[in-house]
Amino acid sequence: MKVKEALAGFGGFLIGGAFIVLMLAIGGVIIFGLAWASSKLLPWLSTLTWVTLAVIVFIVLPLAIPRATRGGASIALLIACHLFGVTLWMEGLVLTWAIWGYGAAIFGILIAGVGVVSIAVLATLLEGMWSELIELLVLLIMTFGSLMGGISLANSLES
């Protein structure tokens, strides 16, 4: 009887260990996949981000002035906010991975997913990578600026 119980306990231990290894492997695939996808998509997203910024400045902001088109401008700014945010996040992930390695990138992802941006800002600052730091800060301003602008325009329609 005791041997049977010991084997059952050991089998449960093995199944639990296999489950933990499987979860770590899935997490690793997801994180490495995110880094790989970010490195491949980032050039396209960067181009799309700067084109979107031009559209915002030259088309959407003038359309925000008349009350009749303010709702559409608000929606456009909120959509742009998401594009800018995704670009910022991917840039942060790629820079964190490149500068401080996968451990820092995993840590950044575990901090509510957005820690990679904070870590990338810190890494570029400490490494003296000024152009990358400025790009991250500009993307951060674009993200939150378009978010606040979109919300502000939407609120101006309610009054």
C-alpha positions in Angstrom: 0.0 0.0 0.0 2.7 2.5 0.9 4.6 1.9 -2.3 1.4 2.5 -4.3 0.8 5.8 -2.4 4.4 6.9 -2.9 4.2 6.2 -6.6 0.9 8.1 -6.8 2.5 11.1 -5.0 5.6 10.9 -7.2 3.4 10.8 -10.3 1.5 13.9 -9.2 4.8 15.6 -8.6 6.0 14.7 -12.1 2.7 15.9 -13.7 2.9 19.2 -11.7 6.6 19.6 -12.8 5.7 18.9 -16.4 2.9 21.4 -16.2 5.2 24.1 -14.9 7.8 23.4 -17.6 5.1 23.5 -20.3 3.8 26.9 -19.0 7.4 28.3 -19.0 7.9 27.0 -22.5 4.7 28.6 -23.7 5.6 31.9 -22.0 9.1 31.7 -23.6 7.6 31.1 -27.1 5.2 34.0 -26.6 7.9 36.4 -25.4 10.4 35.4 -28.1 7.6 35.6 -30.7 6.7 39.1 -29.6 10.3 40.2 -29.9 10.6 38.6 -33.3 7.3 40.0 -34.6 8.2 43.4 -33.2 11.5 43.5 -35.0 9.8 42.5 -38.3 6.8 44.9 -38.0 8.6 47.9 -36.5 9.9 49.3 -39.8 6.4 49.2 -41.3 4.8 50.6 -38.2 7.3 53.4 -37.9 6.6 54.5 -41.5 2.8 54.3 -40.8 3.2 56.2 -37.6 5.0 59.2 -39.3 2.4 59.2 -42.1 -0.4 59.2 -39.5 1.3 62.1 -37.7 1.3 64.1 -40.9 -2.4 63.2 -41.5 -3.2 64.3 -37.9 -1.4 67.6 -38.2 -2.6 68.6 -41.7 -6.0 67.1 -42.0 -7.5 66.0 -38.6 -6.5 69.0 -36.5 -8.0 71.5 -39.0 -11.2 69.3 -39.0 -11.3 69.6 -35.2 -12.1 73.3 -35.4 -15.7 73.2 -36.8 -18.1 71.5 -34.4 -19.7 69.5 -37.2 -16.5 67.5 -37.9 -15.2 67.4 -34.3 -16.6 64.0 -33.6 -14.7 62.5 -36.6 -11.5 64.2 -35.6 -11.9 62.8 -32.1 -12.2 59.3 -33.4 -9.2 59.8 -35.7 -7.1 61.0 -32.8 -8.1 58.0 -30.6 -7.3 55.6 -33.5 -3.9 57.3 -34.0 -3.3 57.0 -30.2 -3.5 53.3 -30.5 -1.2 53.1 -33.5 1.3 55.4 -31.7 1.1 53.3 -28.6 1.7 50.0 -30.4 4.7 51.5 -32.1 6.0 52.8 -28.8 5.5 49.5 -27.1 7.3 47.5 -29.9 10.1 50.1 -30.0 10.5 49.7 -26.3 10.5 45.9 -26.5 13.1 45.8 -29.3 15.4 48.4 -27.6 15.1 46.7 -24.2 15.9 43.3 -25.7 18.8 44.8 -27.7 20.4 46.8 -24.9 19.8 44.8 -21.7 18.8 41.4 -23.0 15.9 39.1 -22.7 15.8 39.1 -18.9 15.0 42.8 -18.9 12.5 42.4 -21.7 10.7 39.6 -19.8 10.7 41.7 -16.6 9.3 44.7 -18.6 6.5 42.5 -20.0 5.7 41.2 -16.6 5.2 44.8 -15.3 1.7 45.1 -16.7 3.1 44.7 -20.2 4.1 48.3 -20.5 7.3 48.1 -18.4 9.4 47.6 -21.5 8.9 51.2 -22.5 10.1 52.4 -19.1 13.0 50.1 -19.2 13.9 51.1 -22.7 13.8 54.8 -21.7 16.1 54.0 -18.7 18.4 51.8 -20.9 18.8 54.4 -23.7 19.4 57.1 -21.1 22.1 55.2 -19.2 23.7 54.0 -22.5 23.8 57.5 -24.0 21.6 56.5 -27.0 20.2 60.0 -27.3 18.4 59.6 -30.7 16.6 56.5 -29.5 15.7 58.2 -26.2 14.3 61.2 -28.1 12.3 58.9 -30.4 10.8 57.1 -27.4 9.9 60.3 -25.7 8.4 61.8 -28.9 6.3 58.6 -29.4 5.2 58.8 -25.7 4.1 62.4 -26.2 2.4 61.5 -29.5 0.5 58.7 -27.8 -0.7 60.6 -24.8 -1.2 63.8 -26.7 -3.5 62.2 -29.2 -5.3 60.4 -26.4 -5.9 63.6 -24.5 -6.8 65.5 -27.6 -9.3 62.8 -28.7 -10.9 62.8 -25.2 -11.0 66.6 -25.1 -12.7 66.8 -28.5 -15.2 64.2 -27.5 -16.0 66.1 -24.2 -16.4 69.4 -26.1 -19.2 67.8 -28.1 -21.2 67.0 -24.9 -21.3 70.6 -23.7 
